[in-house]
Amino acid sequence: MSSKTKEVTVVKRFVLSKNNIKDKGLVLSFTTHKGETVEYSPYKVYEQLKDKFEPMPCWNKYGNYTNRLNLPKFVRELDTLV
């Protein structure tokens, strides 16, 4: 086991916000509607998909993007989540 232990914060849904992408070490975990547990780094997801998030109306109006049922398909297709 590595000497670096990551701290994982459990959330109720996939959430990416302008606030949580500031913390490069933040790892979030949520359970999908199918019961699968998913861990992801908001910072790493955003860095790979910022061109997709920035034009979204929700990103500009509310400063976040959420999905309560599952990891969005375009995020599931990423090679690195954590």
Buried (B, 14 or more C-beta within 10 A) or exposed (E): EEEEEEEEEEBEBBBBBBEBBEEEEBBBEBEBEEEEEBBBBBBBBBEBBEEBBEEEEEBEEEEBBBBEEBBBEEBEEEEEBE
